[in-house]
Amino acid sequence: APLKDMLFDIEHLANIGEIAKLPGFEDAGLETAQAVLEECARFNQDVVAPLNIEGDRNPSSFKGGEVTTTPGFKDAFAQYVSGGWQGLQHPADFGGQGLPKTIGAACGEMLNSANMSFALCPLLSDGAIEALLTAGSDELKAVYLEKLVSGQWTGTMNLTEPQAGSDLAMVRSRAEPQPDGTYKVFGTKIFITYGEHDMAENIVHLVLARVTGAPEGVKGISLFVVPKFMVGKDGALGERNDVHCVSIEHKMGIKASPTAVLQYGNNGGAVGYLVGQENRGLEYMFIMMNSARYAVGMQGIAIAERAYQHAVAYAKDRVQSRPVDGSINASAPIIHHPDVKRMLMTMRAYTEGCRAMASVAAAAYDAAHHHPDADARKQNQAFYEFMVPLVKGYSTEMSLEVTSLGVQVHGGMGFIEETGAAQYYRDAKILTIYEGTTAIQANDLVGRKTARDGGQTAKAIAAQIEKTEAELAKSESAAAASVHKRLKAAREAFIEVVDFVAGQTKASPNAVFSGSVPYLMLAGNLVAGW
């Protein structure tokens, strides 16, 4: 694990010393971060990483309504739970450790680097926990949160239906109110990650559905907790709820992660519990979504790091051709060849830049939730929300480039499955698609994050970058001068686009949104490079 790089970001970019001054994080300084990261690295290296190739070759299987995960996954998840890793950054009130996202994100990167298919299960649970913490009633929190935080139960996010992908206005699943205050849920959900599996006692589904008589479109969607097994007042598991897996998908990558088709209500209706208020489901689901989008960005960084390490190891070992500078009068490891160095350095630069960007975003999240000053919380929340589409959109697009270069470094052997390079490339592709495609992240960046506030948050970030330019200008080194020149040019281009977006989104939406992805990539290049 790249612990040195991670700890550098945590100390110098995320400023863990300042985070440790925030209420609730007093014990979360650099020493804590180092100890947690070192233990996390050991666990993932020894327990989770060895299952990665096995999961690709022997993925989850479906028979008779039940899913059996890859051999070894169930035991590894039990160790993950017993180690307290699921609750790392969740509140101590519900059995978590209450550590900052700044530390939790680095641990999440290592888990995903070790085995992305495995890591998807706790990733979705994190989102379910955040949604319940924010919008769940005290009763729902009491029943579900402690078990979710411990990892004894896992969580899912049920949005997509056959006719409703990115357009959630088309959701047809319905919920019928019952006299006892519960709801009967009916419908079909697809692409449900870990919607059925054998690694936990219970699965807690968070489901979007329409209450009978609700308004059309997204304003009529509500959110429900629908457990796989009913939970008694004493917390004991009862009878099976009316939700069943009817199949799992056969995928290009992340093959060990079971992607389920779930049927609700075939036998009278699945019992559901309303989260928050009726018709506010999309608002609550976006809490989960933002958590998951950031986490998917971390997956991009994680798979890029794994591909980079794999490529470096191969380049050091593969002997082929003499160096062009004649420094060795014999065939040499390909890492000595200039173009291989270029590819490896590109892989590393993208990966480290995105990790730094994500680390700074995590620090803003921590300040937004724990800073005692309301204005500081507001500023940090705006910064974090601006960064989420960059972390998700830019980092995952970057991961495709990095994993592709990883295959290229291997040459012909990269195209052969046994070397492992191809798996990273296949696994990475989904990252630009699920939890909102790159275009959806870019539309979010344009509409909600730039046009809505007239570009204020974007320009505040540009002002911080300008301060870095001023520091670079004081240096007499040629390298600093080169970085200063390029950073200034990128920032000025960014400001020009921000002004265009802020000024033209209402008047010329097609013109603005047709350039949304290039805008996202420009912003990502600028911020990651900064």
N, C-alpha and C positions, 0 to 999 in steps of 0.2 A: 504493500500500500504506500502511496506517496505521502507519508506522514509529514515529512519535512515541508513539502509544498503546502499541505493543508494547514499546518500550524503557523506557517508564515502568513498565510491569508487571514487566519483567525486572529493572530496577534497584531499585524500591521495594517490590514485593510478593514477588517470587521471591528478592530479595536476592542478585543475581548475585555481589556482592562476597564473600559467605559461601561460595557454591558454588565460587568460584575458589580458596578455601583448602582444598578437599577434595583428597585424593590423586588424581592423574590429571587434574585440571581446572585446574592452576596457570596455564595460559595462556588460560583461558576467562573472562576478565573482561568488563567492560562494553565496552571498546574492541573486543575480538574480536567480541562480540555485534553491535555496531553495524556493523562492517565486513561480517560475514557476512550480516546482514539486508539491508543496502543492496545487496549483490551479488545476493542471492536475489531481491529485489524487481525489479531490472533484468532478470534472466533471465526471470522469470515474466511480467513486463509485455511484454517484447519477443518472447518465443518461444512461451510456453504460452497466454497469455490470448487471442491472436488466433484460436486454433483452437477456442475454446469454442462459439461459435455454429455453426461449420462442423460440429463433432461432433454437435450436436443435429439439424442438417438432413441430414447425410450420415453416418449412424452406421456402425459396424463391420458388415461383411457376411460371409456364410458361403456357401461353395461348395466342393463336393468334399472336405469334411473339413477345409478350411482357412479361417481367418479373416483378412480383410484389414481393417486398422484405417482410420480416417478419414484421408484424404490430409493429410500434414503431421505426423501423430502419430509415425511411425517416425523421421523426422529430428529432431523435437523430443526424443524419448526418447534418441536418440544424443547430442544435446547435453547432456541431463540427466546421462547417464552420464559423458561426457567431463569435465563440470564437477565430478565427484565428489560430487554431491548425494545419491546413494543411500546412501553411506557416512558421511554427516555425523555421526551419533551412534553409529556402530558402532565396535568396538575397532580400534585401530591395528594390532594383531597380525594382523588379517585384511584390512588395506588401508583401513580406515576412518579417519575423522578424530578419533573419540573425543570429540566435543563433548557437552556436557550436553543432556539432554532439554529443559531450559528454553529453549535456543537452537533445538534441532531442532524443537520444537513450533511455534514462531513461523514457522519456514521452511515447515513442513507446512501451516500455515494459509494462507500466501501461495500455495502450489502449488494448494491446493484452491479458493481464491478465484478463481485464474486459470482453472482448468479441472478440475472435480471428476471428470469421467469419466477424464481423463488421469491424475490423481493416484492413482486407485485401484490402478494397477499397482504403483507403488513402495510403497504402503501395505501391500499384502499381502506383498510381499517383506520389509518390515521385520519383520512378524510371524513369517515363516518363519525369518529370521535369529535372532530372539530365542529361538525354540523350539529351534533347533539349538545355539545357544550354551549353553543351559541343560541340555538333555537329550541332545544328540547325542554319539556316540562320537568319539574323536580322529580315527578314520578318516573318518567322515562329515564332520566339520568340515574336514579337510584337502582332501577332494574338492569340497565344495560352498560353503563359506562365503566364500572369497575372491571367487569369481565372482558370488555373490549380493550381497555387499557392494559390489562394483564396479558392479553393474547389468548386467553382461554376460549373466547369467541372471536370470530372475525367479521369484518363488515364489507358490504358491497355498495355499489352505486348503480341504480337501475334507471337509466334515462331512455336509452335507445330502443326503438321498436322497428319492425320491418319497414314501415312507411315513414318513420320519424327518426332521422339521423341527427344532423346538425340543427334541423328545423324542429324545435321542440313544441312549436304551436300545433303540430300534427299528432301529438300524443293522444292515443285513444284509450289507454288503460283507464278503468273507471273504479270509483270507490263509493260504495253505498253505505250511508250512515245507519248505525244500529242503535236500538234503544239503550244499550248499556254504554254508549259513548265510543265504542269501537267502530270500525268500518270493515265491510267486506270488499276485498280487492280482486278485480278481474282483469286479465290481459296477458299479453305476451311481451317479454323483454328479451332483446338479443345483445350479443357482445358483452355479456356480464362476466367480468374477470373474477375468477375464483367464486363464481356463483354457486358452484357445488364442488365439494372436495372432502377429503377424509382426514384433514390435519387438525380440526378443531371440533369441540363438542357441539357448537351451535354456530349458525351463520345469520347475521343480522342484516337484512336487506333494507336499504333506504330506497324507496320506490316513488317515482313521480306518477300521479294518476289524477283524474278529474272526479271531483265529487259530483254526484247527481245534481243537475241543474246549474252547474258552474258556468261562468262566461266562456265564450269561445277564445281560442288563442292562448298565449302564454299567461294571460291574466287569470285563467281558470284552472291553473295547475296547482295541486297540493302535494305535500311530501308526507310519506308514511313510513313508519318502522314496521316491517313484516318479518318476524323471526322464522327461521326454518322449523324450529321446535318451539312450542308455546312455553312460556315461563310462568311458573306458579308464584303466588305471593311470597313464598318462602325462598324464592330464587331457584328452586329445583326445576329441571326440564320436564315438560309434560309431553302431550301427544304431538305428532307431526302436523304442522300447519299445511294448508292447501296450496303449497308452492312446490313445484317439481321441475327438475331438470329433464328436458326431453332430448337434448343432444349437446355435444360440444363441437367446436369448430376445428377444422384441420388447417393450420396456418403456415405462412411462409417462415415465420420466426417465432420467438418466445413460445416454443412448442410445448414446454413442460407446464406452462400456465394454462389451466383449463378455462376456456372462454365459452360460457354456457348460454344456452337458450332456455329461459325460464318461463314456465306456464303458471299463471296465478288463477285460481278459482275454478278449476275443472270439476271440483267436487263440492260445490256450494259456496265457494268464496274463501279466499285467504284472509285471516284476521289481521287487520292493520291498525296501527295507532297513529293518530295525527301528530305530526311534528309542528309545533307553533300554531299558526292560524291557517284556516282554509284559504286557498287561492294565493298563498305566498310561497308556494313550493319552489319555484324557480329561484327566488331570492335566497332561500335557505340552501338550495342545491349548489348555488354559486360559491357558497362558503367551502363546500366540499371540492368544488371544481377548481377554485383558486389554489387550494392545498394540493390537489392532484396535479395541476398544471406546473406548479413549481417543482414538485417531485419528479414529474416526467422530464423537466429540464435537467434535473440532477441525474436522471437515467442517461440522458444524452452525454453528459460529462463523464459518467461512470463507464459507459461502453466505449467511449473514445479513449479513456485512460487504459482500459484493458486491451484495446486494439493496439494502442501505442506500445505498451509493454511487450506485447506479443511480437510486434514487428521489430522492435529493437533487439529482442533475443534472437530472432531469426537472422537479422542483418549481421549480428556479431558472429553467428555460427556458419552462415552460408559463404563458402569460398568460391569466388568466381571472378576471373579476369584480373589483370594487373591495374594498379592505380594509374590514373592518367598523368600524374606528376612524376612518375618513375621512382617514387620513394621506396617502393619494394619491387625487387626484380623477380617477382613470382606472383601467382594468383593470390589474392587477398580476400578477407571477409568483405562482403559487399558494403558494409557500413563505411568503408573508406572511399567509396565512389561518390562524387559530388551530388548526383541527382538523388541517390538514396538518402544522403544527408539532408538534402532539400525537403524530401518528403517527410522524413522523420521530424525535422525541425518545424515544418508546417503543422504536423499532427500535434506536436507538443505545444506550439504557440496557441493554436485554437483551444486545446484542452485547458491549458493553464489560464488563458484569458477568460474563458467561460466559468471556470471554477472561481476565479477572483470576483467576477460579476455576481455570481450566485451567493458568494460569501457576504459581499456588501449588502445585497438584498436581504439576506437572512438577518443581518444586524439591524437593518431598518425595521423589519418585522418585529424583532424583539423590543426595540425602542417604542414602536407604535403601540405595543400591548402593555409595556411596563413602565414607560417614562412617567414621572409624576406630573410633568407639565403638559397641559392639554394642547397647547400650540405645537409643542415638540411631537406629541403623539400624532397630531393631524398631519404635520409635515412628513414625518416618517411613513405614515400610512400611504400618503400620496406617492411618495418615492417608491415604496414597495409595490404598490399597485401598477405603477408605470413599468417597473422592472419585470413583473411576472410574465407578460408576453415576450419580453426579450429573453428571459431565462428559458422559457418553454420553447418559443419559436426559433430563436437564433441558435441556442445550444443544440437543439435536435437536428436542425439543418446542418450545423457544423459536424455533428456526430456522423451523419451520412458521408460527408467529405472525408473525415478522418478514418472511418472504417473502410471506405473505398481505397484510400491510400494504403491502409494496412494490407489489403489484398494485393495491391500493386507492388508493394515492397517484397512480397513473397514471390512475385512473378507467377509462373505457371503453377507453382505449388499452392498459391493463394486460391486458385480456382478449385482445388481439390479439398473436399470436406475434411479429410483426416488432419489437415494442418490446423484447423480451428479458426483461421482468419475469416472464412466465409460465414461462419455462424454469427460473428459480431456484425457483419454487414447486413445479414438477414434480420437479425434481432433489432438493429437500429432503425429499419425502415418504418416500423409501426410508430415510432416516437414522433414523427412529423404528422401523424394522422390522429391517434387517439387523444382524448381530452381536448379536442379542438384542433383542427388542421392548422398548418402554418398560416393559411389565408385567414382563418378565423382569429388567430392571435394577432395578425396584422390589422384586421378590421377593428379589433378591440383597441389596439394601439392608436389607430387613427380616430375612431369615434369616441370611445369613453375616456381614453387617456391623453389625447392631444386636443381634439376639436372642442370637447366639452368645457375645458377650462381655458380655452384660447391659447394653449401652448405654455401656460405658466409653469407647470411641473417640468416639462421638457426643457424650458429655458433656465430653470433653477439648476437642473443637472448640468446644463452647458456652462453655467456660471462657475460651478465647482470645477469643471474641467479646465476652464480658463485660468483658474488659480494654479493648477498643475502646470499649465503652459508657462506661467510667470516664473515658477520655480525652475523649470527646465531652462528658461532663457538666461538664468543666472550662471548656469554651468558653462565651462569653457570646452567641454569635451565634444568631439565631432558626433559621437553617438547621440548625446543629449540634443544637439542642434538638429540632427536628422529627425529624431522623435518629435521634437517641438514643431518642426515644419509640418510633418504629416498629421500630428494631432490637431494643430490649428486649422489645417485645411479640412479635416474631417468634421471638426466642430462647426466651422463656417457653412459647410455643405448641409449639415444637420439643421442648423438654424434656418437656413433658406427653405428647406423642406417643411419644417415646423410652421413657418410663416404661411407657406402655401396651403398646408393642411388646415390651419386655423382660419384662414381667410376664404377658402374655396369649398369646404366640405358641404355647406348648405347649398351654395350656388351651383357647384359642378361636382356632385357626388360621384358620378361615373369616372370622371377624370382623376379625382383624388383616390378613390378606392382601387382603381386599376393599378395604381403605384404603391399600394399598401405594403406588399411583401418587400419590394426594394427599399421602402422606407424602414421597415423592420430590420432588414439586413444592414442598412446603413447605420441605424441606431445601435445594433448589436456590435458591429465592427468598432464603432466609436467607443462605446462603454466598455466592452471587453478589452480593447486596446488601451484605454485609459487606465 
